[in-house]
Amino acid sequence: MDRDAILYYLHELNQELARLGVIGEVCLYGGAVMCLVYSARPSTKDVDAIFQPTQQIREAIARIAANHNLRVDWLNDAVKGFVVDHPQRIFLDASHLKVYVPEPDYLLAMKTLAARVDTTDQHDIRFLIGILGLTTPEQVFGVLEKYYPQQRIRPATQFFVEELFGQ
């Protein structure tokens, strides 16, 4: 999905929630934020988010998927196992849907913790490092440890970050 498609489906979600008489909240993560907020990539395969009220939003997601021949998980909450308390800001404030996005340091921490080198994560991480003006692996680890305890940081993540800086 590209930026325009994501925005279109978020507005559709707002309309579905209005039809249900429900006010919803969604916080986006991952590739969707990289597309929507930073224009750092042209598209993403799905939209990672956490949302509430969960059941009504799941129903709306399914209806939108059926209406537009989308995958049923076009908007999913598989990321919820990685989410910890973090600052966020409003990206879209519609009549029945508020859409939030995390601050770039938190997005960097999440993507670095996942450290999937064979995906677009490496490009996203480099992009976020640039936005934040970080110049050393230690600075990246400082951001990571701001949100996640050190014991959650795998050795593979440490090696990955060090390689980004040629160390």
C-alpha positions as CSV (number, residue, x, y, z in Angstrom):
1,M,0.0,0.0,0.0
2,D,1.3,3.4,-0.8
3,R,0.7,6.6,1.1
4,D,-2.5,7.6,-0.7
5,A,-4.0,4.1,-0.3
6,I,-3.2,4.1,3.5
7,L,-4.8,7.5,3.9
8,Y,-7.8,6.4,1.9
9,Y,-8.4,3.3,4.0
10,L,-7.9,5.2,7.2
11,H,-10.7,7.6,6.1
12,E,-12.8,4.5,5.2
13,L,-12.1,3.3,8.7
14,N,-13.4,6.6,10.1
15,Q,-16.6,6.2,8.0
16,E,-17.1,2.6,9.2
17,L,-16.7,3.7,12.8
18,A,-19.2,6.5,12.2
19,R,-21.7,4.0,10.8
20,L,-21.2,1.9,14.0
21,G,-21.5,5.0,16.2
22,V,-18.0,4.3,17.7
23,I,-15.1,6.6,18.4
24,G,-11.8,4.8,17.7
25,E,-8.1,5.4,18.2
26,V,-5.3,3.9,16.2
27,C,-1.5,4.3,16.7
28,L,0.5,3.4,13.6
29,Y,4.0,1.8,13.6
30,G,6.5,0.5,11.1
31,G,6.3,0.9,7.4
32,A,3.1,2.9,7.5
33,V,4.7,5.6,9.5
34,M,7.8,5.6,7.2
35,C,5.4,6.1,4.3
36,L,2.9,8.6,5.8
37,V,5.0,10.7,8.0
38,Y,8.5,10.6,6.5
39,S,8.0,9.7,2.9
40,A,11.0,7.5,3.5
41,R,9.6,4.7,1.3
42,P,6.9,4.4,-1.4
43,S,4.9,1.6,0.2
44,T,4.4,-1.0,2.9
45,K,2.8,-4.4,2.7
46,D,0.5,-3.8,5.6
47,V,-0.3,-1.3,8.4
48,D,1.0,-2.2,11.8
49,A,-1.0,-0.6,14.6
50,I,-2.6,-0.9,18.0
51,F,-6.2,0.2,18.3
52,Q,-9.2,0.5,20.4
53,P,-12.0,-0.4,20.8
54,T,-10.5,-3.6,19.4
55,Q,-13.6,-5.6,18.5
56,Q,-15.4,-2.8,16.6
57,I,-12.2,-1.7,14.8
58,R,-11.6,-5.4,13.8
59,E,-15.1,-5.5,12.4
60,A,-14.5,-2.3,10.4
61,I,-11.1,-3.6,9.1
62,A,-12.8,-6.8,7.9
63,R,-15.6,-4.8,6.1
64,I,-13.0,-2.5,4.4
65,A,-11.0,-5.6,3.4
66,A,-14.0,-7.2,1.9
67,N,-15.2,-4.0,0.1
68,H,-11.7,-3.4,-1.5
69,N,-10.4,-6.9,-2.0
70,L,-7.6,-6.3,0.6
71,R,-5.9,-8.9,2.8
72,V,-7.9,-9.3,6.0
73,D,-4.8,-8.2,8.0
74,W,-4.2,-5.0,5.9
75,L,-4.4,-3.3,9.3
76,N,-3.3,-5.5,12.1
77,D,-2.1,-5.4,15.7
78,A,0.7,-8.0,15.5
79,V,3.1,-5.3,16.7
80,K,1.5,-5.1,20.1
81,G,4.1,-7.4,21.7
82,F,6.8,-4.8,21.0
83,V,4.9,-1.8,22.2
84,V,5.8,-0.1,25.4
85,D,4.8,3.3,26.8
86,H,6.1,6.0,24.5
87,P,5.4,9.6,23.3
88,Q,3.1,10.0,20.3
89,R,1.4,12.7,18.4
90,I,-1.8,13.0,16.4
91,F,-1.4,12.4,12.7
92,L,-5.1,12.4,11.7
93,D,-8.0,13.7,13.7
94,A,-11.3,12.7,12.0
95,S,-14.8,12.6,13.2
96,H,-14.7,9.1,14.6
97,L,-11.1,8.2,14.4
98,K,-7.9,9.6,15.9
99,V,-4.7,8.3,14.4
100,Y,-1.5,8.7,16.3
101,V,2.2,8.1,15.4
102,P,5.2,7.6,17.6
103,E,8.0,10.0,17.9
104,P,11.0,9.1,15.7
105,D,13.2,8.0,18.6
106,Y,10.6,5.4,19.6
107,L,10.2,4.2,16.1
108,L,13.9,3.8,15.8
109,A,14.0,1.8,19.1
110,M,11.2,-0.6,17.9
111,K,12.8,-1.1,14.5
112,T,16.3,-1.6,16.0
113,L,14.9,-4.1,18.6
114,A,13.3,-6.1,15.8
115,A,16.5,-5.8,13.6
116,R,15.3,-7.7,10.6
117,V,18.3,-7.1,8.3
118,D,16.8,-8.9,5.3
119,T,13.9,-6.5,5.1
120,T,13.4,-2.7,4.6
121,D,14.1,-2.3,8.3
122,Q,17.8,-1.5,7.6
123,H,16.9,1.4,5.3
124,D,14.3,2.6,7.8
125,I,16.8,2.5,10.6
126,R,19.4,4.3,8.7
127,F,16.8,6.9,7.8
128,L,15.7,7.4,11.4
129,I,19.3,7.6,12.6
130,G,19.8,10.4,10.1
131,I,16.6,12.3,11.2
132,L,17.7,12.0,14.8
133,G,21.3,13.1,14.0
134,L,22.9,10.1,15.7
135,T,26.5,9.5,14.8
136,T,27.6,6.5,16.9
137,P,26.3,3.1,17.9
138,E,26.3,4.2,21.5
139,Q,23.8,6.9,20.7
140,V,21.5,4.4,19.0
141,F,21.8,2.1,22.1
142,G,21.0,5.0,24.3
143,V,17.7,5.5,22.4
144,L,17.0,1.8,22.4
145,E,17.6,1.6,26.2
146,K,15.4,4.6,26.8
147,Y,12.4,2.3,26.0
148,Y,13.5,-1.3,26.3
149,P,15.5,-3.0,29.1
150,Q,19.0,-4.0,28.1
151,Q,18.2,-7.7,28.6
152,R,15.7,-7.5,25.7
153,I,18.4,-6.3,23.3
154,R,19.8,-9.4,21.5
155,P,23.4,-9.7,20.6
156,A,22.3,-9.8,16.9
157,T,20.9,-6.3,17.4
158,Q,24.1,-5.0,18.8
159,F,26.1,-6.4,15.9
160,F,23.6,-5.1,13.4
161,V,23.9,-1.5,14.9
162,E,27.6,-1.6,15.0
163,E,27.7,-2.8,11.3
164,L,25.6,0.2,10.4
165,F,28.4,2.4,11.6
166,G,31.1,0.3,10.1
167,Q,32.4,-1.0,13.4
